[in-house]
Amino acid sequence: MTLVWLVVGLGIGGAAGWWMAGRSRVRSSAAAPPGEGPPLLEWILRSNNASGVWLVAPGTREVAAPKGGIPDDLDHLVRARLEHQRVNDGQGVERLGSGTLIYASLDGRAAGLHLPPETSTGARATALRDLARLLDYDRWRPVVQDVVKEQGAPGESLESIAFRLAHQLERLLSVEVAIALPRPTGVEIAGVSMRSDRRLLRNVVEKGSMLEEVALGTSNAHAGVVLPMGRVMSDRRQREDPAYICPIPGGRGPVGAVAVWTKDGGQPMGATFAAFRQAIEAAGSRLISAYDRRALEEQAIRDPLTGLRNRRGLGEVMGSMSAGPGALIYGDLDKFKALNDELGHPAGDDALKHFSRVLLQAARDDDTVARIGGEEFAVWIPGATLERGRQVAERIRQAVAWSGWNWQGRKWLITASFGVAACPESSATRDGLAPLADAALYEAKRTGRDRVMVAREPKGRDS
């Protein structure tokens, strides 16, 4: 299956064919919906004879209006109602203005249609189904766009291969599919099909679960497995339908596992099973290549001593388009050269590893910890203010001083100094944070060590 086929499958099958399959009848005057964005809303507008269609999602506000436009007061009312509604999953119908608002919400997204007051019950039900499919399609857009970005790239990522395999198996079997791959943090859900819960993505399956055992090669294929990934989403009710689990072969052993929720959790049969196996084996060979590429990439961005990201790896994270504002902490072990000279390089290396562990314990899942050179480390905290960065740095400083460092049966007292800068308080851009955090760190060293200094907004900067 080529990437071109996938894009066509998702752009046409995922939006039009998939959409049309769920509707019993569509008005003849409505054109087939284009692949995404406002054109899709335009199609919904015409097929439901609506006076407006709205989609409200994180960072997105889309609207489709008839030729006469939408009155400002109605537009404001609907947008406000959808903003309030999108924090809760659900759907409903209510009188609004001179017509009827049909709305649905899912995963922080909300969509609405404004229909004439005399709209029939059947038409309202059709509108609700259209909105539910619009929301489901919209939540998949980022995943599809990430896959499309890889077109023309030297090699696919693990996530792209897993996503494509899940989609291919769903089309083949008409069932929900989840793909699990071994990662450093455990066996992770790397791909799910369109029918599956997207919130499963990037979750690490429960230790000892059947999906983990099959992915790691400690168990063979199993049928009728209930909760194959364990209780990975404890905050919500999980389906307990049985699934069929099989390994993804990779030469010396499995490189992952597939879970498919077939009828009664049974193995696919006949010619379907042959196609199923062929798809999995083809994905296995691609996954091996992707693992090899990732290993080489990791070598380029990882510090071999601590396993943390290096300066280049930190730069990749902070330089990404989605990084946004945040706080950057620079930390440095105090009097490290004297420690190294007195106790030797093995002791110095062990002290650096100890410092890296303290930093990791203080970091959240979204934070990035890096060793950027010698005894100097950095922590990038996305979305954090300057004050929040200072609090985290102070907590780390105290943890370093209180924890002590054990070397050859003796506990040594070590301390560290920290400099903090944040965007936008210290710098208007992320690019300006590193020199400011470094300067604040230097000031902490100059004024006595074992302290935290922050980089304030430069004087004279335009407000």
N, C-alpha and C positions, 0 to 999 in steps of 0.2 A: 504493500500500500504506500504510494508516494505521498509526499506532503501536499502536492497539488490536489490529489484525490481527497485528502483529509479536509483541506480548505473548502473544496467544493461540497464535500459531505456535510460540513458544519455550516457553511454559508447558505447552501440550498436546502439540504436535508435537515440541518439543525434549525433553520429558521422557517423556511417555507414548507418543505415536505413534512417535517416534524409537526409544524403548526397545523397544516391542512389536515393531517391525519386525525387530529383531535377535534376537528369541527365537522359536524354532519353536513352543513350547508353554508356556502359563502355567497354573498350577493354577487351577481354576475358583473356588476359595474366595478367591483373592487379588483385592482390589479394584484398579482402575486406580490407578497412583501419582499422588498429588498433585504439584504443581509443584516443591517444593523442600524441603530441610531434613529434619528428623526424620521427617515423614510419608512421604517417599520411602524412607528407611531402613526404616520400618515395613513398607512394601509388600515390600521385598526380603526382610525377615525372614520374612514369611508365605509368600511364593511359593517360598522355598527351605527352609521348615521348619527354620529355624536357631534356635539357642539364644542368639543375639546378633549384632548387626551394629554395626560401629564405623567412623567416618570421622574421620581425624586429618589436619588441614591447618593451615597457618599461622594462628594465632589462632582455630582452630575445633576443638572436640571434640564430636562428636555420637554418640549411641548409641541403638539401638532394642533393647528387651528384651521377652521374652515375659511373659505375665501373672505368672508366678512370679518374675520378676526374674532377675538375673545374679549368681552368687556373687562376692563381693568379690575373692577370690583370682584367679578367672578373669578378671574385669574388669581387674585390675592387670596380670596376665600379658599379656593381649592388647594393652592400651594400650602397655605397654613394648615389646612386639615390634613394633608398628606404628610407634612413634616411632623405633625403630632402623631399620626398613625404609624409611621415607619419604625417606631421603636418597639412595636408589638406585631407579631405575626398574626394575620387574620384577614378577613374580608367582610364587606358589608354593603348595604344600600341605605341611603338616607336622602331626604329632601334637602336641596341646597339651592338657594336663589330661586329661579323660575323653572328649575328642572330637577333631575335626580342624579345624585353622585353615586357611581358604582366604584368601589375602591378595593384594593387588595394590597397586602404588605408581606414581605418575606426578607429575612436576613438584612435588616436595615434599609430595605428599599420599599418604596410605595408607588403604586400606579393608580390612576383614576380616569374614569370616563364620565363626561357630563352628558346625560341623555334627556330627551323631552319627558315631561311629567307623565305622559300617557303611555310610556313604553311598557310592553307586555312582560309578564313574568318570564316567558321563554327567552325573550331578547335580553333581559337582565342576566339570566343564567349564562347565555352565550357570552355576554360582555365579561362576566366574572371569569369564565374559562380563558378568554383571550388575555385578560390582565394577569392571571396566574401564569400563563405560558410566557408572557412578556417578561415577568419578573424572573422566572426560571432561566430564560435565555440571557437576560442582562447579567445575572450573577455569574454566568459562564463566560461572558465576554473577555475578562482579563486573562482567563486560562487560554482561551482560543487565541487571543492576541499574542501571548507569550510563545505559543507554538508557531504561529505564523512568522514571528520575528526570526525564527531559526531557519527559515527558507534561505538557501544559498550559503548558510554557514558551513564551515568545514565538517562539523559533526553534531549530531543531536545530543541533547542533554538527557539524563536519566528520566527527568520528569516528563519530557516530551514523549519519549518512547513509552513510558507507562500510561500516559494519557491516551495516546493513539491506540495502544493495545486494548485498553478498557473500552474505548469507543468502538473498535473493530469487533470485539467479542459481544458487545451489546447489540450491534447490528446483526450479528450472526445468530445469537440465541434469544434476543428480545428479553433480556433479564438484566438485573443490576450486577455491576462488576466492580471489584476493588483489586488494585495491584499493590503488593507489598514488596519493598526492597530493603535489604540490610543496609544500614547507615551507621556511622560512628556512635550515634546516640541510641541505637536499637533498630528494630525492624519498623519501618515507617510506611504509612500509606502514601504512595507516590502518585497514584492515579486512580480516578474513579470515573465511572461512566456517567452519561447525562442524567440517567434516572436516579443515580445514587445521591446521597447527601454530600454536597461539596465540602461541608465542614469537617468531613473525615480527613481531608487532605492534610498532610504533614503531621498527623497524629502518630505517635509511636504506639504500636499495639502492645497489649498487656503481656508482660513476661510470663512465659509458660503457656500462652495461648496457642491454639493449633496453627494459626496462620504464621506465628513466629517460628514454630518448630519446623513447619514445612519449608519456609523461606530459608532457614538456616541448614536444612538438610538433616535434621535429627528425627524427622518423621516423613513418611511417604504420603501420597495422595489419600484424602479421606472424603467420604460422602456423608451427608446428613449431619454436618457439624453446626451446632447451635452456638451463637456468639463466637464466631471463629477468631475475632480479633480481641476478645475479652471486652471488658467494660471501659472502652477508650473515651467515651463521652458521658461521664457520670452525671452531668448536669441536665441530661435529657433522656427521655425514654428511648430505648434501643429496640430495634426489631429482633425478634427471636426466631425468625424463620430459618430453617436449616440451609446450609450452603455446601457446595462442593468445592474442595480446595485441592489444588495440585501445584507442584513445583514448576518454575520456569527453568528448563535445563540450560546449563552453561558450560559444558565441557567437563571440567573436573568436579562439578557439583552444581546444585541450584544457585541461581543468581537472584532469586526472588520467588514469589508465590502469587497465585491467582485465586480469588474467591468469587464464585458465581452463584447467585441465588436462584438456582433452577427449581423446578417443581419437586418438592420433597427433598431438596438438596442432593439429587441424584446426578450421576455422571452423564454428560451429553452422550447420545447414542448414535450409531450408524454413521452416515456420511457427515453429519454435523460434527461428530466427535473428531473425525479425520481433519476437517477444516479447523476445528478448535485447536488441535494439537499442532497443526502446521503454523497457525498464527503465533502460538506461544513459542515454538522453536525458533521461528524467524526473529521474534522479539528478543529471545535469549542471546542470539549472536550479536545483535545490535547493542544490547545492554553490556556485554563484555567489552566491546569497543568503547562504550561511553564510560565505563568504570576505569578503563586504562587512561582515557583522556583526562578524567577528573583527578586521577592520582598524579598525573604530570602537572596539572594546573595547581593542585594543592601544594606540591613541592615549591612552586614559584611564589606562593603567597603565605607560606607557613614558616615559622621559626623552628628549626630542628630541635632546639634544646627544650623549649617549653610546649611546643605544639600549638601555640597561639598564632594568630595572624601576624605577619611582619608589617613593615611600613607600607609596602606595596598593597598588601591585603587590606589594611586599614583604609588606604586611599581608594580602593575599589568600592568599599562600602560607603564611605562618605561622599564619594564622587558620583554615586548613582543618581539618576533623575528623581527617584522616589525618596531620597534620603530626608529631605525637608530640614527644618530647624532642629537644634539640639545642643547639648553641652559636650565639650571635649575636655577630658581630664588627662593631664600629663603627670606621671609619678616616677620618682627616682629614689632608689635606696640610698640612704645617707651613709657617707664614709665607706662606700663599697670598695674603693681601691685599697684602702687600708686593710679591710677584711680579707680581700683577695691576696694581698701581699703577706699577711700574717698567717693565714690558714691554708693558702694554696688555691689553685684554680678549681679542683674538684669541689671544695667547700663553697667557692664563689658561685659555681654552677648550681649547687644545691640550694643556696640562698635565693638565687633567681627563680628557681622552680617553686620554692616556698612562697615567694612574693606573688608569682603568677597564680598560685592556688588561692591565695587570699583575695586577689582581684576577681577571679572567677566566682568565688562564693558570694561576692558583693554584687555581681552583675545579674541583671534580669535576662530573660530569654532573648529579648530584642537588642540588648546591648552588645557591643563588640569590644573585646579585650585584645590588645596587641602588644608585642614587644617590638619597639621601633628602633632599638639600638643599645648595645651595652647593657647598662642597668636601668635604662629608661623604658617605661611602659606607657600605654595610653588606653583610655576607656572612652568609647563614643556612646553617648546616651541619647538616642533619637527622641525628639519631642520634649526634652528636658529644658527647663529654664536655668539661668545662671545660679540662682539660689538652690535649685534642686541638685545641680552638679556639685555645688559646694558642700551640700549635706552628704552626698554620696562619697565625695573625697574625704570628708572628715570621718565618716564611718570607716572607710578603708584605713585611714591613718591610725585610728584607734585600734583596729583589728590587727594591724601589723605590730604595733607597739605592745599589745596585750598578749598576742598569741605566742610570741617567742619563736625562735628557730632552733631546732634540735640538730646538733652536729656531733657525731661521735660520742653519744651518750651525755652530752652537755647542752643545756639550753642557753642560747645566746640572745641577748637583747639587741634587736635591730629596729631602726626607725626609717621612715620615708617622708619625703616632702612632696607637695602636690601644687600644681598650677591649674586653674580652671578658666575656660573661656566658653562663651555661648553665643549662638546665633539666634536672635538678632541683637542681644544686649551688648555683647563685646564687639561683634563684627557683623556687617550687613550680609556677608556671605560666608558659607562654610569654608571657602578657600582661605579666608583670613584667620581662621581659628588656631591653626597649628603654631604660627609664630607668637600669637598672643598667649596661648597656654604655655609655651616654652618660656616666654619672658616672665610670666607669673611664677613658674616653677623656679626660675633663676632667682627671683626676688625672695621666694620662700627659703631657698638655700642661703642667700646672702644675709637674711635677717635672723638666722639662728637654726634652721633646719627643723624637722619634725613638726611641720605646720602646713596649712593650706592657704594659698593666696589666690585671689580671683582677678581676672582682667576686666576692668570696667570699660564703659564706653569711652572711646578716645575723645578727648576734648576737641571741639571745633567741628565734629562730624555733623553734617546736615541732618536736621531732624525730619 
